[in-house]
Amino acid sequence: MEIKQRKKMIDGVVITGGEPLINKDIETLIAPIRDMGLKVKLDTNGSFPKELKALLDSGMLDYVALDIKSSPGKYSVACGVDVDVDKVRESAEMLRTGKIDYELRTTAVPGLVEREDVISIGEWLNGAKSYYLQQFVPDNSLSEDYRKKIPHSQDKIKEFARLAMRYFLKVGVRGI
């Protein structure tokens, strides 16, 4: 395992995807990492709250980053598939009331995340500890249409962050 070879250079591993919780055997991936004394961060979209709860209850996670794609009304459009936003909300609430450190984060994709969406996200997930707005980078997109989108200006992202401060204990901006 490459992680064993690098153990002296790292203090943790990020489990990411796609969506890592789709893997029903995720505990068998995480257990040996924990056995090496390394920390584990999970990046998730929140669609699998039961699986998230099992990992949280097992003590296998040290940090969770929950991606919030857009406001509830635009969520399925942002994901390109039907999404049960109640499951995302359940995952967020589990983190909010839990014991491990976490963050919610939204990539501010023009058209999918606008001023009214930031307000809607805030009202939907009010009271979460940490919320980050991330600048959209079109070059990283798999979609030709999205590679043509012009990112929000730095000022607009900062405005979104000011709006979010009404709802979250800590708000940050990344990528500007």
ABEGO torsion letter per residue (X at the ends): XAAAAAAAABABBBBBOEBAAABAAAAAAAAAAAAAGBBBBBBBAGABAAAAAAAAAAGABABBBBBBABBAAAAAAAAGBBBBAAAAAAAAAAAAABABBBBBBBBBBBGABBAAAAAAAAAAABGBABBBBBBBBAAABABAAAAABBBBBAAAAAAAAAAAAAABABBBBBGX
